[in-house]
Structure formats: structure tokens, C-alpha cells
Amino acid sequence: MTAPPPPVLDVREVVKVYGRGETEVRALRGVSLTVERGDYVAIMGASGSGKSTLMNILGCLDVPTSGRYLIDGIDVGALDDRGLAVLRNRKIGFVFQSFNLIPRMSALANVELPLAYGGVKPAERRARALAALERVGLADRVRHEPNELSGGQQQRVAVARALVTAPALLLADEPTGNLDTKATADVLDVFDGLSRAGRTIVMITHEDDVAARAKRVIRLVDGEIVEDVRRAEIGGRDLALAADGEVPDRR
């Protein structure tokens, strides 16, 4: 019998401490969570809750003080700097609040960049980048530079760039933070479509209406998970279900 695939994310008792002595700050206090393939998770929390620290660890941009973190079955703590760089490029697609597009490069060239870093040949790069831009509804904007695109269009280019390597995980950090209401809806519609297609998405957000699009919402307070609820659509309305499948008592 074939063994089931490992979770996309497997975080085990992760602690992150900054500073020492009187200046010590415990940003994460034993966080554990598992994200399976195809899940769509929103991680929420106030400023100082630890969500940005967790985001950096999930994205392999920082390392925990203690605990283990596996992505797609790979133990991140066992990798050297080169191994981490390869993992980030192949397994994680990043979407940032500030888009992080390269000025004076077309949308197509921006989306091709991760493939260029990965050594993919030009013809394949172009084909995959065009497909990714079509996936986010920008097939007619491939030649436009960032300053010729609206904020929402720039963010959709960033989503295409994150998708083009076919990563195990799409990691989005406040992806609608710089967008107006219409552009926010457009970008979230893209994420909804990606979720329906089976993509694994983890989104950091402080906005309830953004988190409401996710299948699962995790809340952090003072470096600890205080809530982990899953949503299911029953009878045409959203019903929040506890992670173990029980309806939480809202009284």
C-alpha cells in the first residue's frame, strides 16, 4: 500500500526567542500546527501576536530557537543555506503586501524570474509564465511594466510569479493590505479559484473579511495559538467548525 503524502506544513512545538536577559522577547511559545494539501488557512493576530515571526519561519526566512518544521516532508532544520535557498525557490511561492515587482521589467519578465533562478530554459520559462498570467486574468497585460498596472493588477502579477514554480505552498503576507475594496475582491477571487483548484494557501492577515474567504482560521495571541477553526458551507451559509469537527459553543 502506498503511504499517504506528508502534510505540506508540519510545525512542532516551535519557539522563537529574540534577545537575552531583560531584553528577551518570546515571539512564539511552542506553536504546533499541520496544514494538509489543498487547505486554505488564514493566520490572524494583533500586532505583536507573533504572526509575522511565524510567517518568516514558515517561509524559511528565519529559523526557530527550538522545535521542528517540515515542509512537504523535508526537515527545514537539517538544511544548510544553499538547501534553504533551493527549498524556498521550489517549494514556496511568496506573495507580499508591497508586490515586490521589478520596475522596468514587463509582467511576463517578472513572472519568469523564479524560473530563471531555477535554471529553466527560456522557451519553457515563457510558456509557464504566460500560463500563470492567464490563470490570474492578466493575459492581456503581459507586456506592461508595473507602473502601467493598477495595484490590484500588480498583486495579481505577484500571485502569478508565486505560482509559476508550481510550489507546494503559496504563502501570502497581507496580500490585500495596499489595495482598495475592488482590487481586494479581485485578488481574493484569484485565491478562491486557486483554492478550488487544490492549491495549498497560507495567508497572514489582520482583516476579518479577508480571513473569511479561507477554509480555516488560526488566531495567535502572545505567540500562542488560541483558536483554530474550520469553515464549511452548509445549507448555503458559512458555519465555523472546530478543528476536530465539533461546532464551537458561541454562547
ROLUM-950988 format. One record per residue (C-alpha): residue in one letter; residue number from 1; z, y, x. Coordinates in steps of 0.05 Angstrom, whole numbers, padded with zeros to 5 digits. Layout:
N
@residu A; num NUM; z Z; y Y; x X;
...
// end
This chain:
251
@residu M; num 1; z 00000; y 00000; x 00000;
@residu T; num 2; z -00019; y 00069; x 00026;
@residu A; num 3; z 00040; y 00114; x 00040;
@residu P; num 4; z 00042; y 00178; x -00001;
@residu P; num 5; z 00024; y 00241; x 00037;
@residu P; num 6; z 00082; y 00282; x 00064;
@residu P; num 7; z 00103; y 00346; x 00030;
@residu V; num 8; z 00066; y 00408; x 00052;
@residu L; num 9; z 00133; y 00441; x 00068;
@residu D; num 10; z 00198; y 00405; x 00084;
@residu V; num 11; z 00254; y 00453; x 00103;
@residu R; num 12; z 00320; y 00420; x 00122;
@residu E; num 13; z 00385; y 00460; x 00129;
@residu V; num 14; z 00351; y 00518; x 00164;
@residu V; num 15; z 00398; y 00571; x 00193;
@residu K; num 16; z 00376; y 00636; x 00225;
@residu V; num 17; z 00425; y 00680; x 00262;
@residu Y; num 18; z 00409; y 00747; x 00294;
@residu G; num 19; z 00454; y 00779; x 00346;
@residu R; num 20; z 00522; y 00756; x 00372;
@residu G; num 21; z 00595; y 00772; x 00362;
@residu E; num 22; z 00608; y 00833; x 00320;
@residu T; num 23; z 00533; y 00846; x 00311;
@residu E; num 24; z 00518; y 00775; x 00287;
@residu V; num 25; z 00477; y 00771; x 00223;
@residu R; num 26; z 00467; y 00704; x 00188;
@residu A; num 27; z 00400; y 00716; x 00154;
@residu L; num 28; z 00392; y 00644; x 00129;
@residu R; num 29; z 00451; y 00599; x 00114;
@residu G; num 30; z 00428; y 00527; x 00110;
@residu V; num 31; z 00365; y 00533; x 00068;
@residu S; num 32; z 00332; y 00468; x 00046;
@residu L; num 33; z 00270; y 00462; x 00003;
@residu T; num 34; z 00209; y 00418; x -00007;
@residu V; num 35; z 00141; y 00441; x -00030;
@residu E; num 36; z 00092; y 00387; x -00052;
@residu R; num 37; z 00017; y 00392; x -00052;
@residu G; num 38; z -00012; y 00435; x -00107;
@residu D; num 39; z 00053; y 00473; x -00120;
@residu Y; num 40; z 00053; y 00548; x -00132;
@residu V; num 41; z 00120; y 00577; x -00111;
@residu A; num 42; z 00146; y 00648; x -00114;
@residu I; num 43; z 00205; y 00665; x -00068;
@residu M; num 44; z 00245; y 00725; x -00092;
@residu G; num 45; z 00304; y 00764; x -00068;
@residu A; num 46; z 00330; y 00834; x -00057;
@residu S; num 47; z 00326; y 00870; x 00010;
@residu G; num 48; z 00370; y 00833; x 00059;
@residu S; num 49; z 00368; y 00768; x 00020;
@residu G; num 50; z 00332; y 00731; x 00076;
@residu K; num 51; z 00264; y 00723; x 00042;
@residu S; num 52; z 00226; y 00758; x 00099;
@residu T; num 53; z 00262; y 00715; x 00151;
@residu L; num 54; z 00244; y 00653; x 00112;
@residu M; num 55; z 00172; y 00676; x 00107;
@residu N; num 56; z 00168; y 00685; x 00182;
@residu I; num 57; z 00196; y 00615; x 00194;
@residu L; num 58; z 00150; y 00583; x 00143;
@residu G; num 59; z 00091; y 00618; x 00176;
@residu C; num 60; z 00113; y 00594; x 00245;
@residu L; num 61; z 00121; y 00666; x 00267;
@residu D; num 62; z 00196; y 00655; x 00282;
@residu V; num 63; z 00239; y 00595; x 00297;
@residu P; num 64; z 00305; y 00576; x 00263;
@residu T; num 65; z 00371; y 00577; x 00300;
@residu S; num 66; z 00384; y 00507; x 00273;
@residu G; num 67; z 00354; y 00459; x 00223;
@residu R; num 68; z 00285; y 00427; x 00218;
@residu Y; num 69; z 00220; y 00450; x 00188;
@residu L; num 70; z 00159; y 00405; x 00178;
@residu I; num 71; z 00092; y 00428; x 00153;
@residu D; num 72; z 00044; y 00374; x 00129;
@residu G; num 73; z 00088; y 00323; x 00164;
@residu I; num 74; z 00088; y 00359; x 00232;
@residu D; num 75; z 00155; y 00378; x 00261;
@residu V; num 76; z 00147; y 00451; x 00280;
@residu G; num 77; z 00207; y 00449; x 00327;
@residu A; num 78; z 00172; y 00398; x 00371;
@residu L; num 79; z 00112; y 00443; x 00386;
@residu D; num 80; z 00101; y 00489; x 00445;
@residu D; num 81; z 00069; y 00559; x 00438;
@residu R; num 82; z -00002; y 00531; x 00441;
@residu G; num 83; z 00015; y 00478; x 00390;
@residu L; num 84; z 00044; y 00530; x 00344;
@residu A; num 85; z -00018; y 00574; x 00350;
@residu V; num 86; z -00063; y 00515; x 00332;
@residu L; num 87; z -00018; y 00497; x 00273;
@residu R; num 88; z -00019; y 00568; x 00247;
@residu N; num 89; z -00095; y 00571; x 00252;
@residu R; num 90; z -00109; y 00503; x 00220;
@residu K; num 91; z -00052; y 00492; x 00170;
@residu I; num 92; z -00032; y 00561; x 00145;
@residu G; num 93; z -00073; y 00616; x 00112;
@residu F; num 94; z -00037; y 00683; x 00112;
@residu V; num 95; z -00044; y 00739; x 00062;
@residu F; num 96; z -00006; y 00803; x 00079;
@residu Q; num 97; z 00014; y 00864; x 00038;
@residu S; num 98; z -00027; y 00910; x 00083;
@residu F; num 99; z -00090; y 00867; x 00082;
@residu N; num 100; z -00096; y 00867; x 00159;
@residu L; num 101; z -00172; y 00871; x 00158;
@residu I; num 102; z -00210; y 00893; x 00219;
@residu P; num 103; z -00242; y 00962; x 00209;
@residu R; num 104; z -00317; y 00970; x 00223;
@residu M; num 105; z -00328; y 00896; x 00210;
@residu S; num 106; z -00360; y 00871; x 00147;
@residu A; num 107; z -00323; y 00830; x 00096;
@residu L; num 108; z -00363; y 00770; x 00119;
@residu A; num 109; z -00345; y 00781; x 00193;
@residu N; num 110; z -00271; y 00789; x 00175;
@residu V; num 111; z -00271; y 00723; x 00137;
@residu E; num 112; z -00307; y 00688; x 00194;
@residu L; num 113; z -00254; y 00708; x 00246;
@residu P; num 114; z -00206; y 00649; x 00238;
@residu L; num 115; z -00265; y 00601; x 00245;
@residu A; num 116; z -00289; y 00637; x 00307;
@residu Y; num 117; z -00220; y 00630; x 00338;
@residu G; num 118; z -00223; y 00556; x 00320;
@residu G; num 119; z -00289; y 00546; x 00356;
@residu V; num 120; z -00331; y 00533; x 00293;
@residu K; num 121; z -00406; y 00543; x 00305;
@residu P; num 122; z -00438; y 00607; x 00277;
@residu A; num 123; z -00481; y 00575; x 00223;
@residu E; num 124; z -00422; y 00536; x 00194;
@residu R; num 125; z -00377; y 00597; x 00200;
@residu R; num 126; z -00424; y 00638; x 00159;
@residu A; num 127; z -00434; y 00585; x 00106;
@residu R; num 128; z -00359; y 00574; x 00097;
@residu A; num 129; z -00344; y 00649; x 00097;
@residu L; num 130; z -00397; y 00662; x 00044;
@residu A; num 131; z -00368; y 00606; x 00001;
@residu A; num 132; z -00298; y 00634; x 00008;
@residu L; num 133; z -00320; y 00704; x -00011;
@residu E; num 134; z -00356; y 00676; x -00072;
@residu R; num 135; z -00292; y 00639; x -00090;
@residu V; num 136; z -00255; y 00705; x -00095;
@residu G; num 137; z -00311; y 00740; x -00133;
@residu L; num 138; z -00339; y 00782; x -00076;
@residu A; num 139; z -00407; y 00750; x -00064;
@residu D; num 140; z -00438; y 00819; x -00075;
@residu R; num 141; z -00394; y 00854; x -00023;
@residu V; num 142; z -00404; y 00812; x 00039;
@residu R; num 143; z -00437; y 00868; x 00079;
@residu H; num 144; z -00385; y 00921; x 00060;
@residu E; num 145; z -00334; y 00945; x 00111;
@residu P; num 146; z -00260; y 00953; x 00089;
@residu N; num 147; z -00266; y 01028; x 00079;
@residu E; num 148; z -00323; y 01015; x 00029;
@residu L; num 149; z -00279; y 00969; x -00013;
@residu S; num 150; z -00222; y 00983; x -00062;
@residu G; num 151; z -00152; y 00960; x -00047;
@residu G; num 152; z -00159; y 00901; x -00093;
@residu Q; num 153; z -00226; y 00881; x -00062;
@residu Q; num 154; z -00196; y 00886; x 00008;
@residu Q; num 155; z -00140; y 00840; x -00013;
@residu R; num 156; z -00189; y 00790; x -00042;
@residu V; num 157; z -00226; y 00791; x 00025;
@residu A; num 158; z -00159; y 00776; x 00058;
@residu V; num 159; z -00149; y 00717; x 00010;
@residu A; num 160; z -00219; y 00692; x 00027;
@residu R; num 161; z -00202; y 00697; x 00101;
@residu A; num 162; z -00138; y 00657; x 00089;
@residu L; num 163; z -00177; y 00603; x 00051;
@residu V; num 164; z -00235; y 00595; x 00099;
@residu T; num 165; z -00200; y 00545; x 00145;
@residu A; num 166; z -00181; y 00501; x 00085;
@residu P; num 167; z -00107; y 00506; x 00104;
@residu A; num 168; z -00053; y 00460; x 00076;
@residu L; num 169; z -00013; y 00522; x 00056;
@residu L; num 170; z -00031; y 00591; x 00030;
@residu L; num 171; z 00026; y 00638; x 00049;
@residu A; num 172; z 00026; y 00706; x 00016;
@residu D; num 173; z 00075; y 00762; x 00033;
@residu E; num 174; z 00080; y 00814; x -00023;
@residu P; num 175; z 00004; y 00808; x -00033;
@residu T; num 176; z 00003; y 00859; x -00091;
@residu G; num 177; z 00052; y 00908; x -00061;
@residu N; num 178; z -00001; y 00961; x -00045;
@residu L; num 179; z -00043; y 00951; x -00108;
@residu D; num 180; z -00047; y 00986; x -00175;
@residu T; num 181; z -00039; y 00948; x -00240;
@residu K; num 182; z -00113; y 00929; x -00249;
@residu A; num 183; z -00122; y 00907; x -00177;
@residu T; num 184; z -00057; y 00867; x -00181;
@residu A; num 185; z -00082; y 00830; x -00242;
@residu D; num 186; z -00148; y 00815; x -00207;
@residu V; num 187; z -00114; y 00787; x -00145;
@residu L; num 188; z -00065; y 00746; x -00185;
@residu D; num 189; z -00123; y 00718; x -00226;
@residu V; num 190; z -00152; y 00694; x -00160;
@residu F; num 191; z -00086; y 00660; x -00142;
@residu D; num 192; z -00083; y 00629; x -00211;
@residu G; num 193; z -00152; y 00599; x -00201;
@residu L; num 194; z -00134; y 00573; x -00132;
@residu S; num 195; z -00072; y 00541; x -00161;
@residu R; num 196; z -00112; y 00507; x -00216;
@residu A; num 197; z -00159; y 00481; x -00162;
@residu G; num 198; z -00099; y 00447; x -00127;
@residu R; num 199; z -00083; y 00496; x -00072;
@residu T; num 200; z -00011; y 00499; x -00047;
@residu I; num 201; z 00014; y 00570; x -00050;
@residu V; num 202; z 00080; y 00602; x -00029;
@residu M; num 203; z 00086; y 00676; x -00047;
@residu I; num 204; z 00141; y 00724; x -00026;
@residu T; num 205; z 00151; y 00778; x -00079;
@residu H; num 206; z 00205; y 00823; x -00109;
@residu E; num 207; z 00166; y 00834; x -00173;
@residu D; num 208; z 00184; y 00792; x -00234;
@residu D; num 209; z 00115; y 00799; x -00266;
@residu V; num 210; z 00082; y 00773; x -00203;
@residu A; num 211; z 00131; y 00715; x -00197;
@residu A; num 212; z 00119; y 00697; x -00270;
@residu R; num 213; z 00049; y 00673; x -00250;
@residu A; num 214; z 00079; y 00619; x -00205;
@residu K; num 215; z 00097; y 00548; x -00226;
@residu R; num 216; z 00164; y 00552; x -00192;
@residu V; num 217; z 00211; y 00609; x -00174;
@residu I; num 218; z 00263; y 00607; x -00118;
@residu R; num 219; z 00314; y 00662; x -00112;
@residu L; num 220; z 00352; y 00679; x -00048;
@residu V; num 221; z 00418; y 00717; x -00044;
@residu D; num 222; z 00451; y 00730; x 00023;
@residu G; num 223; z 00410; y 00677; x 00058;
@residu E; num 224; z 00422; y 00621; x 00008;
@residu I; num 225; z 00380; y 00592; x -00049;
@residu V; num 226; z 00417; y 00608; x -00113;
@residu E; num 227; z 00363; y 00589; x -00163;
@residu D; num 228; z 00303; y 00541; x -00162;
@residu V; num 229; z 00268; y 00536; x -00229;
@residu R; num 230; z 00202; y 00507; x -00251;
@residu R; num 231; z 00159; y 00533; x -00307;
@residu A; num 232; z 00119; y 00490; x -00356;
@residu E; num 233; z 00076; y 00514; x -00412;
@residu I; num 234; z 00098; y 00481; x -00477;
@residu G; num 235; z 00072; y 00500; x -00545;
@residu G; num 236; z 00034; y 00559; x -00518;
@residu R; num 237; z 00095; y 00593; x -00486;
@residu D; num 238; z 00127; y 00591; x -00417;
@residu L; num 239; z 00190; y 00551; x -00414;
@residu A; num 240; z 00232; y 00553; x -00350;
@residu L; num 241; z 00254; y 00484; x -00329;
@residu A; num 242; z 00307; y 00468; x -00277;
@residu A; num 243; z 00281; y 00437; x -00214;
@residu D; num 244; z 00310; y 00369; x -00236;
@residu G; num 245; z 00273; y 00375; x -00302;
@residu E; num 246; z 00331; y 00398; x -00346;
@residu V; num 247; z 00329; y 00461; x -00387;
@residu P; num 248; z 00379; y 00510; x -00356;
@residu D; num 249; z 00434; y 00537; x -00401;
@residu R; num 250; z 00417; y 00610; x -00413;
@residu R; num 251; z 00480; y 00626; x -00454;
// end
